[in-house]
Amino acid sequence: MWSAPIIPKENAPVPLTFHSAAVYNDYMIIAFGRITIVLDHVAINNNVYLFDTNNYIWVTGMGQPSNTTQITTIAPVTTIATIQTATVTPVNTTTPAPVT
């Protein structure tokens, strides 16, 4: 039978896009990405998050006891970078006259 586990939000990452994810042993690693809850500019997440796939909880390090209920909080997103957009002026290209 299929079921969806209830996953505590404690230590969970903010909603992200363009992030990287990988599975290593019993952990899913989520790294970096664009924070989607910031709408007025591009906010970049510089954090790495760990999800314990055996216990369905977000953790702050590998090898923690599996029965832990008290988890220290992962450092919040402290570095939010704003990506500046540049205006690009097209180069005026003209076709040279044919050589006769």
C-alpha positions, 0 to 999 in steps of 0.5 A, spaced: 500 500 500 502 506 498 502 512 503 505 519 504 509 520 510 508 526 515 515 530 515 516 535 520 518 542 517 523 543 523 530 544 519 526 543 512 529 548 507 525 554 504 521 552 497 527 552 492 528 552 485 534 550 481 537 546 487 541 540 486 540 534 490 543 527 491 542 521 495 548 519 499 547 512 504 541 514 508 541 521 506 538 526 501 542 532 500 539 538 497 544 544 496 543 551 494 538 554 489 533 560 488 528 561 493 521 562 491 518 565 496 522 572 494 518 575 489 521 582 488 528 580 486 532 573 485 534 570 492 540 565 492 540 560 497 547 558 499 545 553 504 546 545 504 540 541 507 540 533 509 534 529 509 534 522 513 531 518 509 530 512 514 526 517 519 523 522 514 526 528 518 531 534 516 537 533 520 543 538 521 549 532 520 550 525 518 550 519 523 545 522 528 542 517 533 536 515 529 531 516 535 533 523 536 527 528 537 531 534 539 534 537 533 538 543 532 536 548 527 540 549 521 542 556 520 537 560 516 538 563 509 543 568 511 546 570 505 541 572 500 544 575 493 541 580 488 542 578 481 543 584 477 541 585 470 545 588 465 543 592 459 546 589 453 547 594 447 547 590 440 553 591 436 551 595 429 553 590 424 553 591 417 554 587 411 560 589 407 560 591 400 562 585 395 569 585 392 569 587 385 
